[in-house]
Each structure stands twice: as structure tokens, then as C-alpha cells.
Amino acid sequence: MVIAAYPLGGLFAIPVIAPIPTVTTAVVLPAWIILVTGITHLDGLADCGDAAVVHDDRDRKAILKDSAIGVGGVTAVGIALLGVATAGYALVAVPVGVAIGAVIAAEVGAKAGMAAVACVGEATHDGLGAALARPTAPLRIGLVGILALPAIALTWPTPVAAGTLGATVLASGSVYGWARRSLGGISGDVLGATNELARLAGLHAGVLVWTLL
């Protein structure tokens, strides 16, 4: 998963470096990501968004199994898509090599976040989360880290990729913490939300770090 994120991130960087208007980049980037990977992870984010706005723990778990999308889900997906679009808009102004490195690092961090959550999380029910979760093998996180750390060098000597990876770690940890408190564990939806929010945080962190340099 983490290794595949390197070429996948390079593929996602194409709209950022393509000779098209900046506004067009903002539209194409999220659409391109969806075209390449599908909407499975976004669907997980939508379900978690619906669950997040409910106050009763039992209702949250029921909502995750409901195929209907409510206001919370629409809002979460809308913010994610808008966030990726604005990140793409901003990355156009970043030097090409750094922009490519930031996009790749964000994707590596997103996939590493999913893998880490799967390593330490306990599944709430049978399904994708149960198939991937390995709560008895947290040492696998070390391997995940080893595979992800080379991404820091992608924007050397600037710390853009490092900031990007750091943001994905914080975002992934936040999603996992919320899922553990509110849902009692992880699921395929939680993994999908982790991917989307970690990528979003990573892209914007990369832009922010470059801006502050």
C-alpha cells in the first residue's frame, strides 16, 4: 500500500504541473484523483461525516451501515473536495520539483496513515476493517514508517515533504482517536476517512511550509 503510493502520487501530480490555467488545475485535481482511485474512500468519509454529527454512540454505528448520505456526509465530502482543489490551486505557484514532491509525500502519508490505523485498530464489526485490522501487530507500524520516511527526501533541501508527512500523521492519529472514542474501533469507513483527511492535511501543510520558507 505505502510503496504503491509513490507512483500513485506522481500520477496525481500531473494536473499540478500541466500547462493549464490555475483555476482549471483546481477543478481537475480532485476529479483526476477520483477518476484514478474511485470514490470508495470518499464514501467512507461521507459515512464518518454523518456519524460525527450524531450524539448517540449507538446511532453512530447504525449510520455507518446506512447507505443514505446526510448533511454531515455531504459537508465532509464537500470540504475534502474543496480542500484538494484549493491545494492544487496553490501548488501551481510552487516550484515544479517541490510541488511534485509534496503531492507524492501527501499520498504516501495518506496510505501510511491507513496502514498504521489498520495495524493498531480493532475492528468494530465484520467487513473491510476487520479484514485489514491487525490489533495484535502494532510493530508493523515500524515497517510502515520505514517505507514512508524516504518521501522526506522528495523536496530536499526544503522541509516541505517533511511537513507534509507530519501533517498526515496528525490527521491520521486524529481520525483514529475519534473512531476509538466514538465508534469503539475502526472500520472500512474509518480507513477511507483517514486516507482522504490525511491527504488533505498533507497537501495544505506542504503549501503552508513552502509559504513560510
Disulfide bonds with the S-S distance in Angstrom:
none
